[in-house]
Every structure is written in C-alpha cells, then in structure tokens.
Amino acid sequence: MVEIWDTFGLFESLLQNFEAHLEQARHIRSSRPPGTAQTHIAISGFLNFSPPEAWGGEEHQFITARVAGELSLEALEW
C-alpha cells in the first residue's frame, strides 16, 4: 500500500505552528550525532507525524545534506 502525503497540507500545518516548533526545538537535546538548530527544528516537525524513536541516522543525514545544499541560506537567497 502506498501512503499518499498531502504535501501542501503538511507544509501549511508546519508553517502555522512554526513558532511552537522553534520553541520546542530550543529544548531538544540530541547526541547521536549532536544536532544543530536546523536539525532540532526538523525533529520538532518530524515528531508531529512520527514517534521519537523513528528519528535516526538516515533522517539526520537527509536534513543535514539539505541544509548544507539546496536549503542553505545561500541557495535560498533570491
């Protein structure tokens, strides 16, 4: 069975609650590997849809690569 994601609904939900995610991210402490502010915000959003134990190395690598690449401040400057 293929799971269909409503990506616009997903992003709308994340953006509507962004302040809450920022606040939650300030309290996240990660150690495998140590997180950054960007990964902590990603974890906060991730926790809306998955249990904490589902966050692992793959998810961390995915976010780290995006923040360093296509989602970097330099890449997002218009």
Secondary structure, 3 states (H helix, E strand, C coil): CCCCCCHHHHHHHHHHCHHHHHHHHHCCCCECCECCHHHHHHHHHHCCCCCHHHCCHHHHHHHHHHHHCCCCHHHHCC
